[in-house]
Amino acid sequence: MPKRTPQLRTQYVCTNCHSTFPRWSGKCPACGAWNTLVEEVVADRPTVLMRESMPLDHPRKLAEILSDTTERLPLPIQEFTRVLGGGIVPGSLVLIGGDPGIGKSTLLLQAAVLTARHIGPTLYVSGEESSAQIKMRAERLGVGDSDLYLLTETNLDMVVQAVERLRPRLCVVDSIQTMFIESLQSSPGSVTQVRECAQQLQALAKRSGTAIFIVGHVTKEGTLAGPKVLEHIVDTVLQLEGDRFQAFRILRATKNRFGATNEVGVFEMTSSGMCEVSNPSEAFLAERLMHAPGSAIAATMEGTRPLLLEVQALASPTPNPLPRRTANGFDYNRLFLLVAVLSKRLGLQLHNQDVFVNVVGGMTIEEPAADLAAALAIVSAAKGLPIPADTVLVGEIGLSGEVRSVANLGQRLGEAARLGFTRCVIPKTTRKLDVANGNMQLVPVRSVGEAVDRVLGS
């Protein structure tokens, strides 16, 4: 059957929500954003050619399908391995995003070098730097003598040829926004180019068995740039987080088809690159000021890892009729809830005070198990009474002021006991079977008022 030439057509894509429309308008009909529609020329791929390129298959019983016995590649970076779920899966496509300058290229260069040393040939493709610049950065990191293969190319067809010729165990593409397919009329970084390049890289990974890591830029809001479908194409989505003015970096898995989501790895940015932090709880508490009012220790869970984090609070009188509520690393709406509960249930006068809550170390607490620590930190700051240094607080606070139970309490207590804490305030509704943990003194409380009395006194 003769091949049909793709037909070119013009469409308009919203850079905010990535919806497509046949004509331009000043306001996006889907998300309501103004001046976000950009013109793109795309080619309709013939259905016949797509059907011919797909492998033939037929329905089979689940019991007849053989399990894949491919083992994971043991990446020498343990924190990276933890986030990936135990190692690199051959033939997988992994997307890593983060703010500019956060350390994405540095971390992937270190991973590529170690993979080339201990596992097999590795290809590093860069569309943003020259080979000399990558060599300079590798020498600064102390890994300049590696057998890593470098390729500076933005044409994806050339990248595919290089991968098929070299057959590396790992391939890093930095970044997906710089790659383009020559047959498409749109410019690199556009919605069409990013989506099509990701689909071709996915097919290449499944066909060759090479694990491919691609770097993705982020928008001003901190989300991954490009179409949302990009996150559905890849097997794993990793997010490198952290404050650029802090040394710690958090690698978080938000999607993982081969492991648990919300796993985190902790790194420290140094002059020699990204260094693993094997004991993050101890690192986050290293600069803690003992017996300081407004400081509380929360036992949180990041994936399967328990972490102890310091939650700091400050209550400062203000003449403004609308006092400020500021949260850094803590949910802003959750802070409003806690302030309302403390004001209504405990009678704490916060209507004329600015309240600030900060999580030390650049971490972000998303689970409600840190409510009790944040609430007592606010009370401690308002009353000027320090929380005992050996006390850890765990519990979710409801609108009635009750302290609700949390999951994985045994792991939280184990981490607290390992770091030398001897007292833990926990919800009273927790089953005793879940909290059996050595010599740790457990203080069960039913309400936030009872917790304040047991920790800070009446």
VEXDREN-172706 format. One line per 8 residues: number of its first residue (from 0); their letters; for each residue x negated, y negated, z negated of C-alpha. Coordinates in nm, 2 decimals, padded with zeros to 4 digits. Layout:
% residues N
NUM	a	X,Y,Z; ...
This chain:
% residues 458
0	mpkrtpql	00.00,00.00,00.00; -00.15,-00.34,00.10; -00.25,-00.57,-00.19; -00.04,-00.87,-00.23; -00.21,-01.21,-00.29; -00.13,-01.37,-00.62; 00.09,-01.67,-00.60; -00.02,-01.99,-00.77
8	rtqyvctn	00.23,-02.19,-00.98; 00.22,-02.48,-01.22; 00.34,-02.46,-01.58; 00.32,-02.68,-01.89; 00.19,-02.54,-02.22; 00.23,-02.69,-02.56; -00.10,-02.72,-02.74; 00.08,-02.70,-03.07
16	chstfprw	00.31,-02.40,-03.05; 00.18,-02.26,-02.71; 00.53,-02.24,-02.55; 00.55,-02.27,-02.17; 00.79,-02.48,-01.97; 00.84,-02.53,-01.59; 00.83,-02.91,-01.61; 00.67,-03.18,-01.83
24	sgkcpacg	00.84,-03.37,-02.10; 00.71,-03.61,-02.36; 00.85,-03.40,-02.65; 00.80,-03.03,-02.68; 01.15,-02.87,-02.67; 01.03,-02.58,-02.89; 00.84,-02.74,-03.18; 00.93,-03.11,-03.14
32	awntlvee	00.57,-03.24,-03.12; 00.51,-03.54,-02.90; 00.26,-03.55,-02.61; 00.14,-03.19,-02.65; 00.23,-03.05,-02.31; -00.06,-02.99,-02.07; -00.05,-02.88,-01.71; -00.20,-02.55,-01.61
40	vvadrptv	-00.22,-02.37,-01.28; -00.17,-01.99,-01.32; -00.15,-01.70,-01.08; 00.13,-01.45,-01.09; -00.05,-01.11,-01.10; 00.12,-00.86,-00.86; 00.31,-00.59,-01.04; 00.19,-00.33,-00.79
48	lmresmpl	-00.18,-00.40,-00.88; -00.10,-00.39,-01.25; 00.07,-00.06,-01.22; -00.21,00.09,-01.02; -00.47,-00.02,-01.28; -00.28,00.15,-01.57; -00.38,00.51,-01.65; -00.11,00.77,-01.60
56	dhprklae	00.03,00.93,-01.91; 00.33,01.13,-02.01; 00.51,01.18,-02.34; 00.35,01.43,-02.58; 00.44,01.57,-02.92; 00.26,01.42,-03.21; 00.12,01.76,-03.32; -00.04,01.80,-02.97
64	ilsdtter	-00.24,01.48,-02.99; -00.60,01.53,-03.12; -00.71,01.30,-03.40; -01.00,01.07,-03.32; -01.31,01.19,-03.50; -01.51,00.88,-03.42; -01.70,00.77,-03.73; -01.74,00.40,-03.84
72	lplpiqef	-02.07,00.23,-03.78; -02.23,00.16,-04.12; -02.31,-00.21,-04.11; -02.60,-00.28,-04.35; -02.42,-00.59,-04.49; -02.20,-00.44,-04.76; -01.97,-00.74,-04.81; -01.90,-00.74,-04.43
80	trvlgggi	-01.84,-00.36,-04.44; -01.59,-00.41,-04.73; -01.38,-00.66,-04.53; -01.38,-00.44,-04.22; -01.25,-00.15,-04.43; -01.57,00.07,-04.44; -01.76,-00.03,-04.13; -01.74,-00.11,-03.76
88	vpgslvli	-01.49,00.10,-03.56; -01.62,00.18,-03.21; -01.40,00.04,-02.94; -01.24,-00.22,-03.17; -01.19,-00.59,-03.09; -01.25,-00.82,-03.39; -01.17,-01.19,-03.40; -01.35,-01.42,-03.65
96	ggdpgigk	-01.25,-01.78,-03.70; -01.34,-02.07,-03.93; -01.41,-02.44,-03.95; -01.71,-02.58,-03.75; -02.04,-02.54,-03.93; -01.89,-02.29,-04.18; -02.14,-02.02,-04.07; -01.96,-01.79,-03.82
104	stlllqaa	-02.25,-01.78,-03.57; -02.51,-01.73,-03.85; -02.32,-01.44,-04.00; -02.26,-01.27,-03.67; -02.62,-01.32,-03.56; -02.74,-01.15,-03.88; -02.49,-00.87,-03.83; -02.60,-00.82,-03.47
112	vltarhig	-02.97,-00.81,-03.57; -02.91,-00.55,-03.84; -02.70,-00.35,-03.60; -02.97,-00.35,-03.34; -03.23,-00.24,-03.60; -03.04,00.04,-03.77; -02.76,00.16,-03.53; -02.84,00.09,-03.16
120	ptlyvsge	-02.86,-00.16,-02.88; -02.66,-00.48,-02.95; -02.57,-00.77,-02.71; -02.52,-01.13,-02.82; -02.34,-01.34,-02.57; -02.33,-01.71,-02.62; -02.15,-01.97,-02.42; -02.25,-02.26,-02.64
128	essaqikm	-02.62,-02.22,-02.70; -02.92,-02.13,-02.48; -03.14,-01.83,-02.54; -03.42,-02.05,-02.68; -03.18,-02.21,-02.93; -03.06,-01.87,-03.05; -03.42,-01.76,-03.08; -03.50,-02.06,-03.29
136	raerlgvg	-03.21,-01.99,-03.52; -03.31,-01.63,-03.55; -03.67,-01.73,-03.65; -03.53,-01.97,-03.91; -03.33,-01.68,-04.05; -03.64,-01.46,-04.05; -03.51,-01.21,-03.79; -03.69,-01.33,-03.48
144	dsdlyllt	-03.86,-01.00,-03.42; -03.54,-00.81,-03.35; -03.47,-00.60,-03.04; -03.14,-00.78,-02.99; -03.03,-00.85,-02.63; -02.93,-01.21,-02.56; -02.71,-01.33,-02.28; -02.61,-01.70,-02.22
152	etnldmvv	-02.31,-01.68,-01.99; -01.96,-01.82,-01.97; -01.83,-01.61,-01.67; -01.65,-01.32,-01.83; -01.70,-01.10,-01.52; -02.08,-01.12,-01.57; -02.03,-01.04,-01.94; -01.83,-00.73,-01.85
160	qaverlrp	-02.10,-00.62,-01.60; -02.37,-00.66,-01.87; -02.18,-00.46,-02.12; -02.11,-00.18,-01.88; -02.47,-00.17,-01.77; -02.63,-00.19,-02.12; -02.36,00.01,-02.31; -02.43,-00.16,-02.65
168	rlcvvdsi	-02.29,-00.03,-02.98; -02.19,-00.39,-03.07; -02.12,-00.70,-02.86; -02.07,-01.05,-03.00; -01.90,-01.32,-02.78; -01.95,-01.67,-02.91; -01.70,-01.81,-02.84; -01.38,-01.70,-02.66
176	qtmfiesl	-01.30,-02.06,-02.58; -01.61,-02.10,-02.36; -01.53,-01.79,-02.15; -01.35,-01.81,-01.82; -01.23,-01.58,-01.55; -01.32,-01.71,-01.20; -01.00,-01.59,-01.03; -00.79,-01.82,-01.26
184	qsspgsvt	-00.75,-02.18,-01.17; -00.72,-02.32,-01.53; -01.02,-02.46,-01.72; -01.21,-02.27,-02.00; -01.04,-02.29,-02.33; -00.69,-02.32,-02.19; -00.41,-02.10,-02.31; -00.42,-01.89,-02.00
192	qvrecaqq	-00.80,-01.84,-01.99; -00.81,-01.75,-02.36; -00.53,-01.50,-02.34; -00.66,-01.33,-02.02; -01.02,-01.32,-02.15; -00.90,-01.15,-02.47; -00.70,-00.89,-02.28; -01.00,-00.81,-02.06
200	lqalakrs	-01.23,-00.78,-02.36; -00.98,-00.55,-02.53; -00.96,-00.33,-02.22; -01.35,-00.33,-02.20; -01.38,-00.23,-02.57; -01.13,00.06,-02.54; -01.29,00.18,-02.21; -01.66,00.16,-02.31
208	gtaifivg	-01.63,00.23,-02.69; -01.83,-00.08,-02.76; -01.71,-00.28,-03.07; -01.67,-00.64,-02.96; -01.67,-00.94,-03.20; -01.53,-01.27,-03.06; -01.56,-01.61,-03.23; -01.25,-01.83,-03.22
216	hvtkegtl	-01.23,-02.20,-03.28; -00.97,-02.34,-03.52; -00.74,-02.64,-03.49; -00.72,-02.94,-03.72; -00.47,-02.75,-03.93; -00.72,-02.47,-03.98; -00.53,-02.21,-03.77; -00.70,-02.02,-03.48
224	agpkvleh	-00.69,-02.22,-03.16; -00.55,-02.07,-02.85; -00.23,-01.87,-02.80; -00.08,-01.70,-03.10; -00.07,-01.38,-02.90; -00.45,-01.37,-02.93; -00.41,-01.25,-03.29; -00.18,-00.97,-03.17
232	ivdtvlql	-00.42,-00.86,-02.90; -00.72,-00.80,-03.13; -00.75,-00.52,-03.39; -00.88,-00.73,-03.67; -00.86,-01.09,-03.76; -01.13,-01.23,-04.00; -01.13,-01.58,-04.14; -01.45,-01.74,-04.28
240	egdrfqaf	-01.34,-01.99,-04.55; -01.52,-02.22,-04.79; -01.60,-02.58,-04.87; -01.88,-02.72,-04.65; -02.02,-02.89,-04.96; -02.02,-02.56,-05.16; -02.27,-02.27,-05.12; -02.01,-01.99,-05.13
248	rilratkn	-01.83,-01.86,-04.82; -01.54,-01.63,-04.83; -01.48,-01.38,-04.55; -01.11,-01.27,-04.55; -00.93,-01.02,-04.34; -00.58,-01.13,-04.25; -00.51,-00.85,-04.01; -00.68,-00.51,-03.99
256	rfgatnev	-00.55,-00.21,-03.80; -00.82,00.01,-03.96; -00.82,-00.10,-04.32; -00.65,-00.31,-04.59; -00.56,-00.67,-04.53; -00.65,-00.96,-04.77; -00.99,-00.80,-04.84; -01.26,-01.05,-04.91
264	gvfemtss	-01.64,-01.06,-04.89; -01.83,-01.33,-05.07; -02.15,-01.48,-04.93; -02.38,-01.76,-05.03; -02.52,-02.00,-04.76; -02.89,-02.04,-04.81; -03.18,-02.16,-04.60; -03.24,-01.80,-04.49
272	gmcevsnp	-02.88,-01.74,-04.38; -02.59,-01.57,-04.54; -02.67,-01.38,-04.85; -02.44,-01.13,-05.01; -02.29,-01.20,-05.35; -02.25,-00.85,-05.50; -02.10,-00.98,-05.83; -01.88,-01.28,-05.73
280	seaflaer	-01.70,-01.31,-06.07; -02.03,-01.37,-06.25; -02.14,-01.62,-05.98; -01.82,-01.82,-06.00; -01.85,-01.84,-06.38; -02.22,-01.91,-06.39; -02.18,-02.29,-06.44; -01.88,-02.27,-06.67
288	lmhapgsa	-01.89,-02.51,-06.97; -01.79,-02.32,-07.28; -01.52,-02.46,-07.52; -01.42,-02.74,-07.28; -01.05,-02.85,-07.29; -00.87,-02.78,-06.97; -01.07,-02.47,-06.87; -00.91,-02.12,-06.84
296	iaatmegt	-01.01,-01.79,-06.69; -00.77,-01.62,-06.46; -00.80,-01.25,-06.35; -00.70,-01.24,-05.99; -00.69,-00.97,-05.71; -00.83,-01.03,-05.37; -00.74,-00.72,-05.17; -00.87,-00.43,-05.38
304	rplllevq	-01.13,-00.64,-05.56; -01.06,-00.80,-05.90; -01.21,-01.15,-05.94; -01.24,-01.37,-06.25; -01.20,-01.74,-06.16; -01.22,-02.05,-06.36; -00.91,-02.27,-06.34; -00.97,-02.63,-06.45
312	alasptpn	-00.70,-02.89,-06.53; -00.71,-03.25,-06.62; -00.42,-03.47,-06.75; -00.49,-03.84,-06.74; -00.25,-04.12,-06.85; -00.13,-04.34,-06.56; 00.07,-04.66,-06.55; 00.22,-04.56,-06.21
320	plprrtan	00.59,-04.48,-06.21; 00.52,-04.17,-05.99; 00.23,-03.98,-06.15; 00.00,-03.78,-05.91; 00.00,-03.40,-05.89; -00.32,-03.28,-05.72; -00.41,-02.91,-05.65; -00.74,-02.79,-05.51
328	gfdynrlf	-00.75,-02.41,-05.44; -00.41,-02.37,-05.61; -00.07,-02.38,-05.45; 00.07,-02.73,-05.45; 00.43,-02.63,-05.49; 00.34,-02.38,-05.77; 00.18,-02.67,-05.96; 00.50,-02.87,-05.95
336	llvavlsk	00.69,-02.56,-06.08; 00.45,-02.52,-06.37; 00.46,-02.89,-06.46; 00.84,-02.87,-06.46; 00.85,-02.56,-06.68; 00.60,-02.70,-06.93; 00.80,-03.03,-06.95; 01.14,-02.86,-06.99
344	rlglqlhn	01.06,-02.55,-07.20; 00.78,-02.68,-07.41; 00.86,-03.05,-07.43; 00.51,-03.14,-07.30; 00.51,-03.51,-07.20; 00.37,-03.51,-06.85; 00.60,-03.77,-06.69; 00.34,-04.05,-06.75
352	qdvfvnvv	00.02,-03.85,-06.67; -00.16,-03.75,-06.35; -00.22,-03.38,-06.34; -00.51,-03.22,-06.15; -00.58,-02.85,-06.11; -00.89,-02.71,-05.95; -01.02,-02.36,-05.88; -01.40,-02.36,-05.92
360	ggmtieep	-01.62,-02.22,-05.65; -01.42,-02.31,-05.34; -01.18,-02.01,-05.38; -00.81,-02.03,-05.32; -00.57,-01.85,-05.54; -00.25,-01.74,-05.37; -00.10,-01.49,-05.60; 00.13,-01.60,-05.89
368	aadlaaal	-00.07,-01.39,-06.14; -00.28,-01.71,-06.21; 00.03,-01.90,-06.33; -00.04,-01.84,-06.70; -00.41,-01.95,-06.67; -00.31,-02.27,-06.48; -00.03,-02.35,-06.73; -00.25,-02.31,-07.04
376	aivsaakg	-00.53,-02.51,-06.87; -00.28,-02.80,-06.83; -00.16,-02.77,-07.19; -00.52,-02.75,-07.31; -00.62,-03.06,-07.11; -00.31,-03.25,-07.23; -00.36,-03.17,-07.60; -00.74,-03.17,-07.60
384	lpipadtv	-00.76,-02.82,-07.74; -01.01,-02.57,-07.59; -00.92,-02.22,-07.49; -01.14,-01.96,-07.66; -01.43,-01.87,-07.43; -01.37,-01.49,-07.46; -01.01,-01.51,-07.35; -00.87,-01.41,-07.01
392	lvgeigls	-00.51,-01.49,-06.90; -00.29,-01.29,-06.67; 00.08,-01.34,-06.59; 00.34,-01.49,-06.36; 00.56,-01.77,-06.51; 00.93,-01.79,-06.42; 01.16,-02.09,-06.43; 01.29,-01.98,-06.78
400	gevrsvan	00.94,-01.99,-06.91; 00.91,-01.61,-06.93; 00.58,-01.44,-06.85; 00.63,-01.17,-06.59; 00.42,-00.86,-06.53; 00.17,-00.83,-06.25; 00.02,-00.54,-06.05; -00.32,-00.38,-06.09
408	lgqrlgea	-00.36,-00.50,-06.45; -00.60,-00.21,-06.53; -00.85,-00.33,-06.26; -00.83,-00.69,-06.39; -00.90,-00.58,-06.74; -01.19,-00.36,-06.63; -01.36,-00.66,-06.46; -01.30,-00.88,-06.76
416	arlgftrc	-01.45,-00.62,-07.00; -01.75,-00.57,-06.77; -01.83,-00.94,-06.79; -01.81,-00.95,-07.17; -01.46,-01.09,-07.23; -01.30,-00.93,-07.54; -00.94,-01.08,-07.54; -00.68,-01.08,-07.27
424	vipkttrk	-00.33,-01.24,-07.28; -00.09,-01.02,-07.08; 00.29,-01.00,-07.02; 00.47,-00.82,-07.30; 00.67,-00.62,-07.04; 00.36,-00.44,-06.92; 00.36,-00.07,-06.98; 00.09,00.05,-07.22
432	ldvangnm	-00.02,00.32,-06.97; -00.13,00.04,-06.73; -00.35,-00.15,-06.98; -00.55,00.12,-07.17; -00.90,-00.03,-07.14; -01.17,00.03,-07.40; -01.21,-00.22,-07.68; -01.04,-00.51,-07.50
440	qlvpvrsv	-00.80,-00.69,-07.74; -00.46,-00.73,-07.57; -00.23,-01.01,-07.67; 00.12,-00.94,-07.52; 00.34,-01.25,-07.48; 00.70,-01.28,-07.36; 00.70,-01.66,-07.28; 00.46,-01.94,-07.20
448	geavdrvl	00.55,-02.10,-07.54; 00.44,-01.79,-07.72; 00.12,-01.78,-07.52; 00.04,-02.14,-07.61; 00.10,-02.05,-07.98; -00.12,-01.74,-07.97; -00.41,-01.91,-07.78; -00.41,-02.27,-07.88
456	gs	-00.21,-02.26,-08.21; 00.13,-02.40,-08.30
